[in-house]
């Protein structure tokens, strides 16, 4: 999984190749900022589906 996205206030989506870390400041990265409630809703739905799938799988994995 290599998704990099922020959903802010259910209307702003920030996504791109930029890693949200201090190391990324020295790299060539891209970043897109969208202000769209519809797009934020689509990203939120996608995130929630991934989170639900991962949460279900975690219950099936042996403890670390």
C-alpha positions in Angstrom: 0.0 0.0 0.0 1.5 3.3 -1.0 -1.4 5.7 -0.8 -0.6 9.2 0.2 -3.6 11.3 0.8 -5.1 13.7 3.3 -8.8 14.5 3.5 -9.5 17.8 5.3 -12.8 19.1 6.5 -14.7 16.7 4.1 -13.9 19.1 1.2 -10.1 19.3 0.6 -8.0 16.4 -0.8 -4.2 16.5 -0.8 -2.5 13.7 -2.7 0.5 13.0 -4.8 4.0 11.4 -4.5 4.9 13.5 -1.6 5.7 11.5 1.6 4.4 13.3 4.6 7.8 13.3 6.4 10.8 15.6 6.8 12.9 13.5 4.4 10.5 14.4 1.5 11.5 18.0 1.7 14.8 17.2 -0.1 13.2 15.0 -2.8 11.5 15.9 -6.1 7.9 15.2 -5.3 4.5 16.3 -6.6 1.5 17.4 -4.7 -2.1 18.0 -5.8 -4.6 20.0 -3.8 -8.3 19.6 -4.7 -11.2 21.5 -3.1 -14.2 19.3 -3.9 -16.7 17.8 -1.5 -17.5 15.1 -4.1 -13.9 14.1 -4.5 -13.3 14.2 -0.8 -16.3 11.9 -0.3 -15.0 9.4 -2.9 -11.6 9.4 -1.2 -13.3 9.0 2.2 -15.3 6.0 1.0 -12.2 4.4 -0.5 -10.2 5.0 2.8 -13.0 3.6 4.9 -13.3 0.4 2.7 -9.5 -0.1 3.0 -9.6 0.5 6.7 -12.4 -2.0 7.2 -10.6 -4.6 5.1 -7.4 -4.2 7.0 -9.2 -4.2 10.4 -10.9 -7.5 9.5 -7.6 -9.1 8.4 -5.8 -8.0 11.6 -8.1 -10.2 13.6 -7.1 -13.2 11.5 -3.3 -12.7 11.8 -1.2 -14.2 14.6 0.0 -11.6 17.2 3.3 -10.0 16.4 
